[in-house]
Structures are given as structure tokens and as C-alpha cells.
């Protein structure tokens, strides 16, 4: 435990053991909202709510939904409300950030091309922040005990399902392994968890259901013999389409246009090289092959699509969705291969 973490705990900043799940749900809801909103507006001819000089922009609905999310978090205690607030707040943030172009241009241009690239960078930065803050396990007994008590709020109010009780018990057991002055507190928290009544109705949160379904799908796809070859073909098509659509859709010849196009082509070419290197090792070394394919996918996600959004929103959106699926499949296969080695 470092001094900075200890100081944060003294100030009451205790990390939530399920924070990554809630924050990822927030980001997924926000990204989905941006994509669905753009698609809906394009299909319906960009309708406007209002008339007589009034235009009710969807940024206002986004603000209201973010308010609802904050209202829920500030009104209720315990872990049950957090996924609901994350989902509602994510939709609100998506509606809000979708209108970014209006707020960074002097003429309130919703169609300002770089705006989607900026939005994409904001989401990438959010994901990196989630990883930086929550990727490592707790290093302080107090965080485990605080989370067990937080779980007990649900148990005291409505009873513990077997899954929730197991989670709380695991947190207490981990805390009790630390021979510190808080061992006696761990016993008291354990007594509180044991005293919570049972709830036999196991209703997993929607986020957990979706995540479990996605994991099963990715696991089922990853083990197929043809999966690697299909990933290679899709990645190559993805890179070529990004270059072609962006080159055809690009307008102007200014410095920033040229720079963005060069960065897009360069990152796509880098991804193509990694894809080819991965394809060459599919038969001899599947794990190394999938690591290189995963690096290619990350290159597309973190660089190529950022600049592609400035040129071809439709192509970038499709490429983004495809690469997210491929990232899930490659991650599932790498996890399976590592399990086989242990």
C-alpha cells in the first residue's frame, strides 16, 4: 500500500469492486447512443423537435438523463442502483456528447467532421482511465472490508442471493488474510454478512447477463479452427476499406486534412503488417499469432478509426463494431490458450 492510496482512503475515496463493470456499461451505453442517434437521424432526414424559431436539441434530453442518473446515485444506497444509473447516465452522456460539433464551431455545425473523431478520442481516454484506476487489485484491507459492507447493504435490505453472498464472503476472506490491526473488524463484517437473510430469487443484472452472453459467444467462436483465418481476412478488408473510403470521401487539401489522411494510411498499413505476421504464425504458434492480430485490432481501434471518422462516418462506425467483436474473440482465444499452459 502506498502513502497516496492510504491518504485517499482516509479521505473516504474507496474504490468499488464492481466499478469496472459499471463504468464499462456507462461507456457502452454512451457509444451505442451516439451510433444509434446518428443512424436514426440519417435515416429520418434529421428531423427537428420544435417550430416557430425553436429547436429542442437532443443535448437537452441527454442532460436530463444524466440528471436522472445522478439523482438515483445520490438518493439510494447500496450496489443495486449503480448499474441502473450507469446505463441511464451513459445514454444521457451519449446524447450530450453527440452534439459536440455544435459547441466547438462558431456556426453550431453538428456535421463538423472532426467532431466524431474527438468524441472517439474522449471515449478511448475514458477506457484508459478506467483501466488505470481499476485494473490492479486492491492493496489495502480496508478496501475489501468497505466493499463487503457495501454488499451487505443489499443483504440487510432485501436478502442475499447465493451469488451475492459468495461475493461478500470472498471479500471478507481476502481481508482476513492480512495480519493487520483490522482483523477483528473483518470478523465483525463476516458476522454482518452471515446475519443477512437469504434471497433465493437470483436475478442477475442486465449488464452481467449481456457480458455472460458475449463471453459465451466469443468463447464459442474462438475455438473454431477457421477463426484465425477469418480474422485475418476481415482485418485486411477493414484496413483496405478504411483507406479507400477515406480517400474517396476526403475533401480539401489543407495541412490537417493531409496529416489526418497520412496518419490513417500509416496506421492501417501498420495493422496490415501485423495481420500478415500473425497469419504466418497461425499454424506454428497460435498464441503468438493471436497476440499480433490483437495488436493489429488495437491499432485500428486507437488510431485508424479516429481519423477515419473525420472522413467517412459510416465506414468508421462499421469498422469500429467489427473490430470490437474481433477484439472480444481474440481476447477469449488468448485467455483459453494461457489456461492450457497452466
N, C-alpha and C positions, 0 to 999 in steps of 0.2 A: 504494500500500500504506500503510495507516495504522499507527500505532505499536501499537495494540491487537492487530491481526492479526499483526504481527510478533512480539509478545510471546507470543501463543498458539502460534505455530509454534515458537518457541524452547522452549516447554514441552512440545512434542510433540503439540499438538492440530491435526492436519492433516485437513482435510475430504476426504471420499471423493467422487470424481467421480460415482459412481453412488448416492450416498446418497439422493437424492430418490426414485429408483426403489425402493430397499429400504424406505424409510420409508412411501411410499405403499402398497406391498404390505402392510406391517405394519398400517396403518390400515384398508385394505380388508378384510384378513382379520379384524381385530377387529370392525369394524362388521357384516360378514357373519355372524360368530359370534353377536353379540348378537341380530340379527334372526332367524337360524335357530333359536337356542336358545329365544327367546320363542315362536316359531311352533310348534316341536316340543312344548314344554311345554303350550301351549294346546290343541293337537290331541290330546295324550295324557292330558289331565286332571291335569297337574302331578304326575307320579309321583315318588316319593322312593326313593333308594337307602339301604337300611339297615332297621332294625327293632329292636324291643326298646329303644326310647328313643334309638336312634342315627339320625342323618340325615347322610349324606355329601353335603354341598353341592357344586355344581359349581365353586365358587370354588377348591376344593382341586385339582381337575383343571387349572384354569387356572394355579394356582401351579406345578404340576408341569411343565406345558408351557412356562411362562416359564423355569423352571429348565433345561429341555432346551435352549431357545434360547440362554441364557447359557452353558451348558456347551459347546455347539457353537462359539460365538464365542471362548471362552477356550481351547478345545482345538485349534483348527485355524487356520492362517494362509491368507492369500490371499482372493481375491474369490468363490470358488465357494461357500463355506459361508454367505455372508451372506444371499442370498435364502431359503435353507432356514431359517435361524434367524429371519429376519423373518417368514416365513409361520407357523412353529410358535409363535413368540413372540406374534404377532398373535392367533392363535386363543386362546392362553393368556390374554392380556390381555382379550380379549372375554369369556371365561368368568368372569374375575375381576371386571371392571367391571360385568357384568350383574347382580351381586348387591349393587350399591351401596346399594339401598334398605334392606337388612338392617343396614348398618353406620352409617347416618345416622338411624335411627329407634330409639327406646327399646324398641319391641316387635318388632324384627327383621322389619319389614314389607317383604317382597320386592315387593309390589304398590303400594308408595308411589308415587303418580302422578308427582310431580315428579322422581323418580329418573331416568327416561328422558330428561327434558329436561336434567338435569345431565350425564348421560352424553353426550348430543349436544353440549353446550357443550364438554365435555372433548375430544371428537374435533375439533370446529371449532378449538379452541385449538391442538391438535396440528398440524393442517393449516397454520394461520397460522405456527406456529413453524418448520415445515419450509420454508415459503416465505421467511420472514425470514432463515433461516440459509443456505439453499442456492439461492435464486432468482438471485442475482448470480453471475457467473463469477469464477473465481479471479483474484486481482490480484497474486499473488506466484509467481515462477518455481519456488520450492521446492515449492509445492503440485502443480504439474504434474509435476515430476520425481518427487516422492514417489508420486504415483498411477501413473506409468509403472512405477516399481519394484514397486509393489504388483501391477500387472497381470503383471509378469514373474515373480512368484512362481508363478502358474498356468502360465506358459510353461516355466519351468525344471522343474516337477514333471511336467507331463503334455503339454507341447507347446502351441503356439499355433495356434488355428484362424485362418483368414484374417480373420474379423471381429475377433477379439480382438487380433491383431497390428496391424490397422489402427487400432484404438483406442489402443493403446500408442504406435504411431508418431506419431499425431496429437498426443498429449500431449507427446511429446519435441519435435516440430517447433514447437509453440506455445511451449515453454520456451526453445528455441534462438533464437527471435525477439527475446528480451530480451537486450540487450547488457549483461550483468552479469558479476560475477565467477564465476557458476555455469555459464558457457557450456561450460567444459571438462568439468564434471560431466554436462552434457547429452550430450556426445559419448560418455562412458563408459556412460551409461544406454542410449543408442542401440545401442552395441556389445552390451550385455547383451540387449536385445530382439532384435537380429539373430541372436544366438547361440542363441536358444531354438529347439528343434526344431519342425518343423511337425506339426500335427494336422489331418488332412483331414476328420475327422468333426465337422461343425458341428451341435451340438445346442443351440439357443437355450434359455435358461432359461424356465421356465414363465411367469414374470412378463412376460418380453419377448414371448412368444407371445400371451398374453392381451391385452397392450397393443397389439400389432400388429393382432390381430383386431378389437379395439374401434375402433382408429383407422380401419381399412378400412370397418367398418360405419358409423361416424359420417361418414366422407367420402362414402360411397355415399348416405346419407340426406340429407346437407346440400345436395347439388347438385340435388335434385329441386325442381321449380317449386312443388309444393304443400307443401313442408316448412314454410315460414314460416306459412302459414295453419293447418296442423295444430298447430304450436307455439302459436299464439295461442289456438286452441280449447282445447287441453289445459291451458294456463296458466290460462285463465278458469275452466274446470271445477275445476282444482286449488284455486284460491282460494275458489270458492264452496263446494266440499265441505269444505275446512278450516274455514270459518266455520260451516257448518250442522252438521257432525258434532261440533265442539267445543261449540257452543251447546246441542245436544241432550244431549251427554254430561257437561256441566259439572254439578257438584254443589256446593252450598253458596253462600253469598253473602258470604263474608269478603273482606277487603281484597285479599289476594293472589290470590284467585280472580277478582275483578273486574279487578284490574290485569292479570293474565295474559290474560284474555279481551279486554280493550281493546287490549293490545299485539298480540295475534293478529289481531284485526279490522283494526287500523290498518295493520299490515304487509301484510296480504292486500289491503287497499284500495289501498295504495301500489303493490303489484305489479300490481293490475288497471289502475291509471292508466298505468304504464309499458308494460304489454302493449297497451293501446289506442293509446298514442302510437306504439309500434312497428308495430302493424298498419296505421296510417295511412300509414306510410312504406315499406311493403313493395314497392310498385311503383316509387316515385320514387327511393328511396335505400335499397337493400337492406342496405348495410353499417351505416348508422345505425340502421335498423330492428332488425337483429340485435343491435346493441350494447344497445339498450333492452330487448329481450327477454332478453338475458343478464343485465342488471341486475335485471329482474323475477325471474328464476330465483334469483339470488343473494339477493334479499330474502326469497324463500320459504325458501331453504336456511338462511340465517343467522339469521332472526328467526321467521318464521311457524311452521315445523316445530318450533322449540324449545319454543314454548308449546303447540303442538298435541299434542305427546307427553304433556303433562300431562293432557289431556282424552281424546283418542282415539288410542291407540297404533296400532291397525290402520290408520286413515286416515293418520296421520302417516308410518308406515312405507311405505305405498304411495306417498304423495306424495313422500317422500324418494327412493325408487328412480326414480320417473318424472322428477323434476327432475334427478337425476344424469345420466340419459340425455339429457334436453334440453340440459343444460349441455355435454355432450360434442358434441352436434350443432351447437349454436350456436358453440362454440369452433372446430370444424372448418370451418364456413362462413366465419367471420370470418378465419381463417387463409388460406383459399382466396382470399377477396376481397382481402386485403392482398398476397398473392403476385401477383395480376393487376395491381395498381397499380405494382409494382416492375419 
